[in-house]
Amino acid sequence: MTVNNSTENKQLEPSDQVKHAMQTTLRGCDELIPQDDWLKKLIRSEQTGTPLRIKLGLDPTAPDIHLGHTVVLNKLRQLQDLGHTVIFLIGDFTSLIGDPSGRNSTRPPLTAEQIRFNAETYYQQASKVLDPARTEIRYNSEWCDQLGARGMIQLAARYTVARMMERNDFHDRFHAGNSISVHEFLYPLMQGYDSVALKSDMELGGTDQKFNLLMGRHLQEEYGQEPQCILTMPLLEGLDGVEKMSKSKHNYIGVTEEANTMFAKVLSISDTLMWRWYTLLSFRGEAEIAALRAEIEAGRNPKDAKVALAKEITARFHSAAAAEAAEQDFINRSKGGIPDQIDERSLPLAEGGAAVGIGALLKQAGLTASTGEANRLIDGGGVRVDSQVVSDKGLKLSAGTYVLQVGKRKFLRVTLG
């Protein structure tokens, strides 16, 4: 017995590669459940040469994603780079139900047309993070449609109402007297059944998905499978550094935003939030990030680290060249220079071909709401023409092309004639 136990312990001793894989898994995560089981899976994978199956299910509830959504995608890419099989699961069936997670009312279901449109653009954007050549794309309608009424009843028999009501949002809505539709109970069941159909070894999700992820473990055991491990990732704080990133809170960076805008928005975050974003959004190694942070604490300008992060994120969703151009554009704006790309408009001269007053021109160009506002901005030194500060409210511009600037960010190339 002693010899057998010694042999077993030796087999379970993690190699340096497995230790690295565990460190990569834990980086920035909220919970890994159960950690010991994941270690065993990693060791077995290394010994057998069989990649683990790692699942991320996403319902295409909207066509666009922001950086907050990419936190789990980044983790998926890190695990993908370790050689494991990544399954990008599009919940086209579950979207018809609507995820009740974090809801205080029933979520309106999407139409099939909305789901198809959103799914296409969603995966295109996710491919900016994942390696498409090493990503298995699946739709849960493949197996959910085949269940039928009989299969759905048999699936529902594997979980109790009492356990379902332990879920926080259901519990809170019930005690608040808010309605809960019966079909909402099907959502966590169907998400859990996805793990059975895919035989997943791990499922990723946000902290708000913990109940659904645990459902996958339960159902896999019910169906005689080895239960998956679950990895929850924290919700990313938005530009304000307080609320979670959300379009409704206007504190987000969309992955399809123009490169210059994306770069400038990253630079707008606080020095404290920057390190949180490095952990959750950067692909730099933890040792490299720690060394950079030590340099900042030793006196290096924090802006250097923020610029590096802004360039990395911008390059990921655009290109390295676009990131370099965005940095130069930001420098130009900071120095009062003219960006490389600005909108252009042609506007008429005054009646009879006379020159146009600067206040009237700014209003006509849509850069100010009124000539009064234009005059106030001129008094404050906030108006430039061809990079020169305007100090004379009586300035008139004749036929020609000019670059008008209001504040730090509003530019317009105007041709008068």
KEKE-3310 file (N, C-alpha, C; in steps of 0.2 Angstrom, whole numbers, plus 5000, padded with zeros to 4 digits):
npx = (5004:5010:5019:5011:5004:5014:5019:5007:5007:5018:5015:5005:5013:5015:5022:5034:5028:5015:5013:5015:5004:4994:4996:4994:4980:4975:4977:4971:4958:4942:4936:4941:4934:4933:4949:4959:4954:4956:4969:4972:4967:4975:4987:4984:4981:4994:5001:4994:4994:4982:4972:4963:4945:4938:4926:4916:4902:4891:4878:4871:4866:4867:4874:4887:4902:4911:4926:4924:4918:4928:4936:4934:4936:4950:4955:4952:4959:4972:4972:4970:4982:4990:4988:4976:4959:4948:4931:4920:4905:4890:4875:4862:4850:4847:4846:4834:4826:4831:4843:4841:4850:4855:4844:4830:4817:4808:4817:4816:4814:4825:4822:4824:4830:4837:4846:4854:4860:4867:4875:4884:4891:4896:4905:4915:4920:4925:4935:4946:4952:4953:4961:4956:4959:4961:4950:4935:4919:4903:4885:4872:4859:4861:4860:4850:4838:4835:4831:4818:4800:4799:4812:4815:4807:4813:4825:4822:4818:4829:4833:4829:4815:4817:4831:4833:4827:4836:4844:4850:4844:4831:4826:4826:4817:4805:4802:4800:4789:4789:4786:4790:4793:4789:4797:4810:4816:4821:4833:4845:4846:4847:4859:4868:4866:4872:4886:4886:4883:4894:4904:4913:4928:4931:4922:4920:4916:4907:4907:4893:4888:4889:4880:4874:4885:4889:4878:4881:4891:4883:4874:4882:4887:4875:4873:4883:4896:4913:4913:4914:4927:4925:4928:4927:4927:4931:4920:4924:4929:4923:4928:4926:4931:4923:4909:4904:4910:4899:4887:4876:4880:4889:4902:4912:4922:4921:4924:4924:4927:4934:4951:4959:4950:4949:4962:4964:4954:4958:4969:4963:4960:4962:4977:4978:4967:4973:4982:4974:4967:4978:4981:4969:4967:4978:4991:5003:5016:5015:5026:5033:5024:5024:5037:5037:5028:5035:5045:5037:5034:5046:5048:5047:5037:5020:5012:5019:5017:5004:5002:5008:4999:4988:4992:4994:4981:4974:4981:4977:4964:4964:4977:4995:5001:4990:4989:5001:4999:4988:4994:5002:4993:4986:4997:4998:4986:4987:4997:4991:4991:4987:4976:4979:4968:4953:4936:4928:4921:4911:4907:4897:4902:4898:4883:4885:4898:4905:4917:4917:4911:4920:4913:4900:4904:4908:4896:4889:4896:4893:4901:4899:4885:4879:4882:4885:4890:4902:4909:4911:4920:4931:4935:4940:4951:4949:4948:4954:4962:4969:4979:4982:4979:4963:4960:4953:4937:4931:4937:4937:4934:4940:4937:4944:4953:4952:4957:4947:4947:4939:4941:4949:4947:4938:4938:4938:4939:4937:4930:4929:4919)
npy = (4994:5006:5008:5009:5021:5030:5029:5034:5047:5052:5052:5062:5073:5090:5095:5108:5114:5111:5118:5131:5132:5132:5143:5153:5150:5155:5168:5184:5179:5176:5165:5148:5133:5116:5119:5109:5098:5104:5105:5091:5087:5095:5088:5075:5078:5082:5071:5061:5068:5073:5086:5098:5101:5117:5128:5142:5150:5161:5171:5179:5193:5206:5216:5221:5221:5226:5231:5225:5213:5206:5201:5188:5182:5185:5177:5164:5164:5164:5151:5144:5146:5138:5126:5119:5114:5125:5130:5140:5144:5148:5154:5151:5144:5146:5160:5162:5160:5168:5175:5175:5179:5191:5198:5208:5207:5198:5194:5200:5189:5186:5188:5175:5180:5192:5185:5178:5188:5195:5185:5183:5195:5196:5185:5188:5199:5194:5186:5194:5192:5178:5164:5160:5149:5139:5138:5130:5132:5132:5129:5130:5125:5114:5102:5105:5108:5095:5088:5089:5088:5077:5075:5087:5087:5076:5081:5091:5085:5082:5091:5101:5112:5118:5119:5127:5139:5144:5152:5168:5179:5174:5171:5183:5190:5183:5185:5198:5199:5200:5194:5178:5169:5152:5147:5153:5145:5136:5141:5140:5126:5122:5128:5121:5109:5110:5108:5095:5090:5094:5088:5095:5101:5112:5127:5144:5160:5175:5182:5183:5172:5161:5152:5146:5140:5131:5122:5116:5107:5099:5093:5086:5076:5070:5064:5054:5059:5065:5079:5096:5109:5125:5142:5158:5175:5192:5206:5219:5235:5251:5266:5276:5270:5265:5260:5244:5241:5247:5250:5257:5264:5273:5271:5264:5255:5251:5237:5239:5253:5267:5268:5279:5285:5274:5273:5285:5285:5274:5280:5289:5283:5281:5281:5271:5262:5257:5247:5236:5234:5230:5218:5211:5213:5214:5205:5203:5196:5191:5194:5203:5214:5216:5221:5233:5240:5242:5250:5262:5265:5268:5280:5282:5290:5287:5288:5283:5269:5268:5272:5262:5252:5256:5256:5242:5237:5244:5240:5227:5226:5233:5237:5236:5247:5256:5258:5265:5276:5282:5285:5295:5304:5308:5314:5325:5331:5335:5344:5354:5352:5346:5333:5318:5313:5320:5327:5334:5348:5358:5375:5389:5406:5422:5432:5438:5435:5439:5439:5427:5429:5423:5418:5416:5406:5395:5392:5388:5378:5368:5367:5374:5378:5391:5408:5415:5406:5402:5414:5415:5404:5408:5419:5412:5406:5395:5392:5388:5392:5384:5379:5391:5401:5409:5426:5437:5441:5447:5442:5438:5426:5423:5416:5400:5386:5380:5374:5371:5372:5367:5367:5353:5342:5343:5345:5351:5352:5365:5371:5386:5395)
npz = (5000:5004:4994:4983:4985:4985:4972:4966:4971:4965:4952:4952:4954:4950:4934:4929:4917:4920:4932:4927:4918:4928:4935:4924:4922:4935:4935:4938:4940:4947:4954:4955:4953:4956:4962:4964:4956:4944:4943:4943:4931:4922:4924:4919:4906:4901:4903:4895:4883:4878:4873:4884:4885:4883:4887:4882:4883:4875:4873:4859:4862:4858:4845:4846:4855:4870:4879:4892:4889:4884:4894:4898:4886:4884:4894:4889:4877:4883:4888:4877:4870:4878:4872:4873:4869:4863:4864:4857:4860:4854:4859:4852:4854:4868:4868:4864:4875:4885:4896:4913:4923:4935:4933:4937:4932:4919:4905:4889:4875:4861:4843:4830:4819:4824:4832:4823:4816:4826:4831:4820:4819:4832:4833:4824:4830:4842:4837:4835:4847:4850:4842:4827:4819:4828:4835:4840:4834:4840:4840:4851:4847:4840:4848:4857:4850:4846:4858:4860:4867:4875:4879:4885:4897:4903:4906:4914:4925:4932:4941:4956:4961:4973:4974:4962:4967:4975:4969:4968:4960:4957:4969:4975:4967:4969:4982:4982:4975:4962:4945:4939:4925:4920:4910:4912:4921:4913:4907:4915:4915:4902:4898:4907:4901:4889:4893:4895:4882:4875:4883:4891:4900:4907:4911:4907:4913:4918:4935:4938:4932:4940:4946:4934:4929:4939:4937:4926:4930:4939:4931:4922:4931:4933:4921:4921:4918:4920:4930:4925:4928:4935:4930:4935:4930:4935:4934:4923:4928:4921:4912:4921:4933:4943:4941:4933:4917:4904:4891:4894:4904:4899:4900:4893:4881:4865:4855:4841:4840:4833:4830:4835:4844:4853:4858:4864:4874:4882:4888:4896:4908:4926:4935:4944:4941:4929:4932:4935:4923:4916:4921:4918:4904:4897:4887:4891:4901:4919:4926:4918:4919:4932:4934:4926:4934:4945:4940:4938:4951:4956:4951:4937:4924:4925:4914:4903:4905:4903:4890:4884:4887:4880:4867:4865:4867:4857:4845:4845:4841:4830:4822:4822:4816:4816:4829:4832:4824:4831:4843:4838:4834:4846:4852:4844:4846:4859:4859:4852:4839:4822:4819:4808:4801:4799:4799:4784:4776:4765:4764:4761:4756:4764:4760:4743:4742:4752:4766:4780:4797:4811:4822:4817:4807:4815:4821:4809:4805:4814:4825:4836:4846:4845:4840:4851:4860:4853:4854:4868:4869:4861:4869:4880:4874:4867:4854:4838:4822:4809:4818:4825:4839:4841:4845:4842:4841:4830:4819:4801:4788:4772:4755:4754:4762:4778:4794:4807:4825:4840:4857:4863:4856:4845:4828:4811:4794:4784:4768:4761:4750)
capx = (5000:5014:5022:5006:5002:5020:5018:5002:5009:5023:5012:5002:5017:5015:5028:5035:5023:5008:5013:5014:4997:4989:4997:4990:4973:4973:4979:4965:4952:4938:4936:4942:4931:4938:4956:4962:4952:4959:4976:4972:4965:4981:4992:4982:4982:5001:5003:4991:4994:4975:4970:4957:4940:4937:4920:4914:4895:4889:4872:4872:4860:4868:4879:4893:4905:4916:4932:4922:4916:4934:4940:4934:4939:4957:4957:4951:4965:4978:4971:4971:4989:4993:4987:4970:4954:4943:4925:4916:4898:4885:4869:4857:4844:4846:4844:4827:4824:4833:4846:4838:4855:4856:4838:4824:4811:4809:4821:4812:4818:4826:4820:4829:4834:4841:4851:4858:4864:4871:4880:4889:4896:4899:4911:4920:4924:4929:4941:4951:4956:4954:4964:4951:4961:4961:4943:4929:4913:4897:4878:4868:4853:4863:4858:4844:4832:4834:4829:4810:4797:4801:4819:4815:4804:4818:4831:4820:4817:4836:4835:4823:4813:4820:4838:4832:4825:4842:4847:4849:4839:4825:4824:4824:4811:4800:4801:4798:4782:4789:4784:4795:4790:4792:4802:4816:4820:4824:4839:4851:4846:4850:4866:4871:4866:4878:4892:4885:4884:4901:4909:4918:4932:4931:4918:4922:4910:4908:4905:4886:4886:4891:4874:4873:4891:4888:4873:4884:4894:4878:4871:4887:4887:4869:4873:4888:4902:4917:4911:4919:4929:4922:4932:4924:4931:4928:4918:4929:4927:4923:4932:4925:4934:4919:4904:4906:4909:4892:4885:4871:4883:4893:4909:4914:4926:4919:4930:4924:4928:4939:4958:4961:4946:4950:4968:4963:4949:4962:4974:4959:4958:4966:4984:4976:4963:4977:4985:4968:4966:4984:4980:4963:4966:4985:4993:5010:5017:5014:5033:5034:5019:5027:5043:5034:5025:5041:5048:5033:5034:5053:5048:5045:5030:5014:5009:5023:5014:4997:5003:5010:4993:4983:4995:4993:4974:4972:4984:4974:4958:4965:4984:5001:5002:4985:4991:5006:4996:4984:4998:5004:4987:4985:5002:4996:4980:4990:5001:4987:4992:4981:4976:4979:4961:4947:4930:4928:4914:4911:4902:4896:4903:4892:4880:4889:4904:4909:4920:4912:4914:4922:4908:4895:4906:4908:4889:4887:4899:4891:4906:4896:4877:4877:4888:4887:4895:4908:4912:4914:4926:4936:4937:4944:4957:4947:4946:4960:4961:4975:4983:4983:4973:4960:4959:4949:4930:4929:4940:4933:4938:4938:4937:4949:4952:4954:4956:4944:4947:4936:4943:4955:4945:4934:4942:4934:4942:4931:4932:4924:4919)
capy = (5000:5012:5009:5011:5028:5034:5030:5039:5054:5054:5054:5068:5079:5094:5098:5115:5116:5111:5124:5137:5132:5133:5151:5156:5149:5159:5175:5188:5176:5177:5159:5142:5128:5115:5120:5102:5095:5107:5102:5084:5087:5097:5083:5070:5081:5082:5064:5058:5072:5075:5093:5098:5105:5123:5130:5148:5150:5168:5173:5185:5198:5213:5214:5224:5219:5231:5228:5221:5207:5203:5198:5180:5180:5185:5171:5159:5164:5161:5144:5141:5146:5132:5120:5116:5115:5131:5130:5146:5142:5153:5151:5153:5142:5149:5167:5162:5160:5175:5174:5179:5181:5198:5202:5209:5206:5193:5197:5199:5185:5189:5184:5171:5185:5196:5181:5176:5194:5197:5180:5184:5201:5194:5181:5192:5204:5189:5183:5199:5190:5171:5162:5157:5143:5134:5138:5126:5136:5127:5132:5125:5123:5107:5097:5108:5107:5088:5086:5089:5089:5072:5076:5093:5084:5071:5085:5095:5080:5081:5097:5103:5119:5121:5121:5133:5145:5146:5157:5175:5183:5171:5171:5190:5192:5179:5188:5205:5199:5201:5188:5173:5164:5145:5146:5155:5140:5132:5143:5137:5119:5122:5130:5116:5103:5112:5105:5088:5089:5096:5085:5100:5100:5118:5132:5150:5165:5181:5181:5183:5166:5155:5147:5142:5136:5125:5118:5111:5102:5095:5089:5081:5070:5066:5060:5050:5062:5069:5086:5101:5114:5132:5148:5164:5181:5198:5211:5225:5242:5255:5272:5279:5266:5263:5255:5240:5243:5246:5255:5261:5269:5277:5271:5258:5256:5246:5234:5242:5260:5270:5267:5285:5285:5269:5274:5291:5282:5270:5285:5293:5280:5283:5277:5265:5257:5255:5240:5232:5233:5226:5211:5207:5214:5213:5198:5203:5191:5194:5196:5209:5219:5218:5225:5239:5243:5243:5256:5267:5266:5271:5287:5283:5293:5282:5289:5278:5262:5269:5273:5255:5248:5259:5254:5235:5236:5247:5236:5220:5227:5237:5235:5240:5253:5260:5260:5270:5282:5284:5288:5302:5309:5310:5319:5331:5335:5337:5350:5359:5350:5344:5325:5316:5312:5324:5327:5339:5351:5364:5380:5395:5413:5426:5435:5443:5432:5442:5434:5425:5430:5417:5415:5413:5400:5390:5389:5386:5372:5364:5366:5377:5379:5397:5412:5417:5401:5403:5420:5413:5400:5413:5423:5407:5403:5388:5391:5389:5391:5382:5378:5397:5403:5415:5430:5442:5439:5450:5439:5435:5422:5424:5410:5396:5380:5381:5369:5374:5368:5370:5363:5349:5336:5345:5347:5351:5355:5369:5375:5392:5397)
capz = (5000:5004:4987:4978:4987:4983:4965:4964:4972:4960:4945:4952:4956:4944:4931:4928:4913:4923:4936:4923:4916:4934:4936:4919:4924:4940:4934:4937:4940:4954:4957:4951:4957:4962:4960:4964:4951:4938:4943:4941:4923:4918:4924:4915:4899:4900:4903:4889:4876:4876:4876:4888:4881:4887:4884:4884:4880:4874:4870:4855:4864:4855:4839:4847:4862:4873:4882:4897:4887:4882:4899:4898:4879:4885:4897:4884:4873:4886:4889:4870:4869:4882:4868:4874:4864:4865:4861:4857:4860:4852:4862:4848:4857:4874:4867:4863:4882:4888:4902:4919:4927:4937:4931:4942:4928:4914:4899:4883:4871:4854:4837:4827:4814:4828:4835:4818:4814:4831:4831:4815:4821:4838:4832:4820:4835:4846:4833:4837:4853:4849:4836:4823:4817:4834:4839:4838:4835:4840:4841:4855:4844:4837:4853:4861:4846:4846:4864:4860:4873:4880:4882:4890:4903:4907:4908:4920:4931:4935:4946:4960:4961:4979:4972:4958:4970:4979:4965:4970:4957:4957:4976:4977:4963:4972:4989:4980:4972:4955:4942:4936:4921:4921:4905:4914:4924:4908:4905:4918:4913:4895:4898:4910:4896:4884:4895:4894:4875:4873:4887:4893:4906:4910:4908:4909:4914:4923:4942:4938:4929:4944:4946:4928:4928:4943:4935:4921:4934:4942:4925:4920:4936:4932:4915:4921:4915:4925:4930:4923:4933:4932:4931:4935:4929:4938:4929:4922:4929:4916:4912:4928:4938:4949:4939:4928:4910:4902:4887:4897:4909:4895:4902:4889:4875:4860:4851:4835:4840:4829:4833:4839:4850:4858:4861:4869:4880:4887:4891:4901:4914:4931:4936:4949:4937:4924:4934:4935:4916:4914:4923:4915:4897:4893:4886:4894:4907:4925:4928:4914:4922:4939:4933:4924:4940:4950:4937:4939:4958:4957:4948:4930:4923:4924:4907:4899:4906:4901:4883:4881:4887:4875:4860:4865:4865:4850:4840:4845:4838:4823:4819:4826:4812:4818:4836:4831:4821:4836:4848:4836:4834:4852:4853:4840:4849:4866:4857:4848:4832:4818:4817:4801:4799:4801:4794:4779:4774:4760:4766:4756:4759:4766:4754:4739:4742:4757:4771:4785:4803:4814:4826:4813:4804:4819:4822:4803:4804:4819:4830:4842:4846:4844:4840:4858:4863:4850:4857:4874:4868:4859:4875:4884:4871:4865:4846:4834:4815:4807:4824:4828:4844:4839:4850:4839:4839:4824:4813:4796:4784:4765:4752:4755:4766:4785:4799:4813:4831:4846:4862:4862:4852:4839:4822:4805:4788:4780:4762:4760:4743)
cpx = (5004:5017:5017:5005:5008:5020:5013:5004:5014:5020:5008:5006:5017:5022:5028:5029:5016:5008:5012:5007:4992:4990:4993:4983:4971:4973:4972:4959:4949:4938:4938:4940:4930:4945:4960:4960:4955:4966:4977:4971:4971:4986:4990:4983:4989:5003:5000:4992:4987:4973:4964:4952:4937:4931:4918:4907:4893:4883:4872:4866:4861:4874:4886:4896:4910:4921:4930:4921:4922:4938:4940:4937:4947:4959:4957:4957:4971:4978:4972:4978:4993:4992:4980:4964:4949:4937:4921:4909:4893:4878:4863:4850:4842:4844:4837:4823:4825:4837:4844:4844:4855:4850:4833:4817:4813:4812:4817:4816:4819:4823:4825:4833:4839:4847:4856:4863:4869:4877:4886:4894:4899:4906:4916:4924:4928:4935:4947:4955:4958:4958:4959:4953:4961:4955:4938:4923:4907:4891:4874:4861:4854:4860:4851:4838:4830:4831:4821:4807:4798:4807:4819:4812:4809:4823:4828:4819:4824:4838:4828:4821:4816:4827:4837:4831:4830:4845:4845:4843:4832:4822:4822:4818:4805:4798:4799:4791:4783:4788:4790:4792:4793:4798:4809:4820:4823:4831:4845:4852:4849:4857:4870:4871:4871:4884:4892:4886:4891:4906:4915:4922:4932:4926:4920:4915:4912:4906:4897:4883:4887:4886:4874:4879:4891:4883:4876:4888:4889:4875:4876:4887:4881:4869:4880:4895:4906:4915:4916:4921:4926:4927:4928:4929:4928:4925:4922:4926:4928:4928:4932:4929:4930:4914:4907:4905:4902:4891:4880:4874:4888:4900:4913:4919:4924:4924:4930:4925:4934:4946:4960:4957:4947:4957:4967:4958:4954:4967:4970:4958:4963:4972:4982:4972:4968:4980:4980:4967:4972:4983:4974:4963:4973:4987:5001:5010:5017:5021:5035:5030:5022:5033:5042:5032:5030:5044:5044:5034:5041:5053:5047:5038:5025:5011:5013:5019:5007:4997:5004:5004:4988:4986:4993:4985:4972:4975:4980:4967:4958:4972:4989:5002:4996:4986:4996:5003:4991:4988:5000:4999:4986:4990:5000:4991:4983:4994:4997:4988:4986:4981:4976:4972:4956:4942:4931:4921:4916:4906:4902:4899:4897:4889:4884:4896:4909:4912:4916:4915:4915:4917:4902:4897:4906:4901:4887:4890:4897:4896:4903:4888:4875:4883:4890:4892:4902:4912:4915:4920:4932:4939:4942:4949:4955:4946:4953:4958:4968:4981:4985:4977:4970:4958:4955:4942:4928:4933:4935:4937:4935:4938:4944:4948:4955:4953:4954:4945:4944:4938:4949:4953:4941:4938:4937:4938:4937:4934:4927:4924:4912)
cpy = (5006:5013:5012:5019:5032:5035:5035:5046:5057:5056:5060:5074:5083:5096:5105:5118:5116:5117:5131:5138:5134:5141:5155:5156:5154:5166:5179:5185:5177:5171:5153:5136:5121:5115:5113:5098:5097:5105:5095:5083:5090:5092:5077:5072:5080:5075:5060:5061:5074:5082:5093:5102:5110:5126:5137:5149:5158:5168:5179:5190:5205:5211:5216:5222:5225:5227:5224:5214:5203:5200:5191:5178:5180:5179:5164:5158:5162:5154:5140:5141:5141:5126:5116:5118:5120:5130:5136:5144:5147:5150:5154:5150:5145:5156:5167:5162:5166:5173:5178:5181:5189:5202:5203:5208:5201:5197:5195:5195:5188:5185:5180:5176:5189:5191:5179:5182:5196:5192:5181:5189:5199:5190:5184:5196:5199:5186:5188:5196:5183:5170:5158:5150:5137:5135:5134:5130:5131:5132:5127:5122:5116:5102:5099:5106:5099:5085:5085:5089:5084:5073:5082:5091:5080:5075:5089:5091:5079:5087:5099:5110:5122:5123:5127:5139:5148:5151:5164:5179:5180:5172:5179:5192:5189:5183:5195:5205:5200:5194:5184:5168:5157:5144:5148:5150:5135:5134:5140:5129:5118:5123:5124:5110:5104:5108:5098:5086:5089:5092:5090:5099:5106:5123:5139:5155:5170:5178:5180:5177:5160:5150:5143:5138:5130:5120:5113:5105:5097:5090:5084:5075:5066:5061:5055:5052:5064:5076:5091:5106:5121:5137:5154:5170:5187:5202:5217:5232:5246:5261:5276:5276:5264:5258:5250:5243:5242:5251:5259:5266:5274:5277:5265:5260:5250:5244:5236:5249:5262:5270:5273:5286:5280:5270:5280:5289:5278:5275:5289:5290:5282:5278:5271:5260:5254:5248:5235:5230:5229:5219:5207:5208:5213:5206:5198:5199:5195:5197:5203:5215:5221:5222:5232:5243:5246:5250:5262:5269:5269:5278:5288:5286:5287:5283:5284:5271:5263:5269:5266:5251:5250:5256:5246:5234:5238:5242:5229:5221:5231:5234:5239:5247:5258:5263:5266:5277:5286:5288:5295:5307:5312:5315:5326:5335:5338:5344:5355:5357:5348:5337:5324:5315:5316:5325:5334:5342:5357:5369:5386:5401:5417:5429:5440:5440:5435:5437:5433:5426:5423:5414:5412:5407:5394:5387:5386:5379:5366:5362:5369:5378:5386:5402:5415:5412:5401:5409:5419:5409:5404:5416:5418:5404:5396:5387:5392:5388:5390:5382:5385:5399:5409:5419:5436:5439:5442:5447:5436:5431:5422:5417:5406:5390:5381:5375:5372:5369:5371:5365:5359:5343:5338:5348:5347:5355:5358:5372:5380:5394:5397)
cpz = (5000:4997:4982:4979:4984:4976:4962:4965:4967:4954:4946:4954:4949:4941:4931:4923:4916:4928:4933:4920:4922:4935:4931:4920:4929:4939:4933:4938:4947:4958:4952:4955:4953:4959:4960:4958:4944:4937:4941:4933:4919:4918:4919:4908:4897:4899:4897:4882:4874:4878:4880:4884:4886:4884:4887:4880:4880:4870:4866:4856:4861:4850:4841:4854:4864:4876:4888:4895:4885:4887:4899:4891:4880:4889:4893:4879:4876:4887:4882:4868:4873:4878:4869:4869:4866:4861:4862:4855:4859:4855:4858:4850:4863:4874:4866:4870:4885:4895:4908:4924:4929:4935:4937:4938:4922:4908:4893:4878:4864:4849:4834:4822:4818:4830:4829:4816:4820:4832:4826:4817:4827:4837:4829:4825:4840:4843:4833:4843:4852:4843:4832:4821:4822:4838:4836:4839:4835:4842:4845:4853:4841:4842:4856:4857:4846:4852:4863:4867:4878:4883:4887:4897:4907:4909:4915:4926:4935:4940:4949:4959:4967:4977:4967:4961:4975:4975:4967:4967:4957:4964:4978:4973:4966:4978:4988:4977:4965:4951:4939:4932:4921:4916:4907:4918:4919:4906:4908:4916:4906:4895:4901:4905:4891:4886:4894:4887:4873:4877:4889:4899:4910:4907:4911:4909:4918:4930:4942:4935:4933:4945:4940:4927:4932:4941:4930:4925:4937:4937:4923:4924:4935:4926:4915:4919:4921:4925:4928:4929:4930:4934:4930:4934:4932:4932:4929:4924:4923:4916:4918:4934:4944:4946:4934:4921:4907:4897:4890:4902:4905:4897:4899:4883:4870:4856:4844:4834:4835:4833:4838:4845:4855:4861:4866:4875:4885:4891:4896:4907:4920:4932:4940:4944:4931:4925:4934:4928:4913:4915:4919:4907:4893:4892:4888:4900:4913:4927:4924:4917:4928:4938:4930:4930:4944:4947:4939:4947:4960:4954:4941:4929:4921:4917:4902:4899:4902:4893:4880:4881:4881:4868:4860:4863:4859:4844:4839:4841:4831:4820:4823:4822:4815:4825:4836:4829:4827:4841:4845:4835:4841:4854:4850:4843:4856:4864:4853:4841:4828:4817:4810:4798:4802:4796:4790:4777:4770:4762:4762:4760:4761:4759:4750:4739:4747:4762:4776:4792:4807:4819:4822:4809:4809:4821:4815:4802:4809:4824:4837:4841:4844:4843:4846:4861:4860:4852:4864:4874:4866:4865:4880:4880:4868:4858:4843:4826:4812:4812:4828:4833:4841:4845:4848:4837:4833:4818:4808:4791:4777:4762:4753:4760:4772:4789:4805:4819:4836:4851:4860:4857:4845:4833:4816:4800:4784:4774:4761:4753:4739)
residu = (MET:THR:VAL:ASN:ASN:SER:THR:GLU:ASN:LYS:GLN:LEU:GLU:PRO:SER:ASP:GLN:VAL:LYS:HIS:ALA:MET:GLN:THR:THR:LEU:ARG:GLY:CYS:ASP:GLU:LEU:ILE:PRO:GLN:ASP:ASP:TRP:LEU:LYS:LYS:LEU:ILE:ARG:SER:GLU:GLN:THR:GLY:THR:PRO:LEU:ARG:ILE:LYS:LEU:GLY:LEU:ASP:PRO:THR:ALA:PRO:ASP:ILE:HIS:LEU:GLY:HIS:THR:VAL:VAL:LEU:ASN:LYS:LEU:ARG:GLN:LEU:GLN:ASP:LEU:GLY:HIS:THR:VAL:ILE:PHE:LEU:ILE:GLY:ASP:PHE:THR:SER:LEU:ILE:GLY:ASP:PRO:SER:GLY:ARG:ASN:SER:THR:ARG:PRO:PRO:LEU:THR:ALA:GLU:GLN:ILE:ARG:PHE:ASN:ALA:GLU:THR:TYR:TYR:GLN:GLN:ALA:SER:LYS:VAL:LEU:ASP:PRO:ALA:ARG:THR:GLU:ILE:ARG:TYR:ASN:SER:GLU:TRP:CYS:ASP:GLN:LEU:GLY:ALA:ARG:GLY:MET:ILE:GLN:LEU:ALA:ALA:ARG:TYR:THR:VAL:ALA:ARG:MET:MET:GLU:ARG:ASN:ASP:PHE:HIS:ASP:ARG:PHE:HIS:ALA:GLY:ASN:SER:ILE:SER:VAL:HIS:GLU:PHE:LEU:TYR:PRO:LEU:MET:GLN:GLY:TYR:ASP:SER:VAL:ALA:LEU:LYS:SER:ASP:MET:GLU:LEU:GLY:GLY:THR:ASP:GLN:LYS:PHE:ASN:LEU:LEU:MET:GLY:ARG:HIS:LEU:GLN:GLU:GLU:TYR:GLY:GLN:GLU:PRO:GLN:CYS:ILE:LEU:THR:MET:PRO:LEU:LEU:GLU:GLY:LEU:ASP:GLY:VAL:GLU:LYS:MET:SER:LYS:SER:LYS:HIS:ASN:TYR:ILE:GLY:VAL:THR:GLU:GLU:ALA:ASN:THR:MET:PHE:ALA:LYS:VAL:LEU:SER:ILE:SER:ASP:THR:LEU:MET:TRP:ARG:TRP:TYR:THR:LEU:LEU:SER:PHE:ARG:GLY:GLU:ALA:GLU:ILE:ALA:ALA:LEU:ARG:ALA:GLU:ILE:GLU:ALA:GLY:ARG:ASN:PRO:LYS:ASP:ALA:LYS:VAL:ALA:LEU:ALA:LYS:GLU:ILE:THR:ALA:ARG:PHE:HIS:SER:ALA:ALA:ALA:ALA:GLU:ALA:ALA:GLU:GLN:ASP:PHE:ILE:ASN:ARG:SER:LYS:GLY:GLY:ILE:PRO:ASP:GLN:ILE:ASP:GLU:ARG:SER:LEU:PRO:LEU:ALA:GLU:GLY:GLY:ALA:ALA:VAL:GLY:ILE:GLY:ALA:LEU:LEU:LYS:GLN:ALA:GLY:LEU:THR:ALA:SER:THR:GLY:GLU:ALA:ASN:ARG:LEU:ILE:ASP:GLY:GLY:GLY:VAL:ARG:VAL:ASP:SER:GLN:VAL:VAL:SER:ASP:LYS:GLY:LEU:LYS:LEU:SER:ALA:GLY:THR:TYR:VAL:LEU:GLN:VAL:GLY:LYS:ARG:LYS:PHE:LEU:ARG:VAL:THR:LEU:GLY)
# end
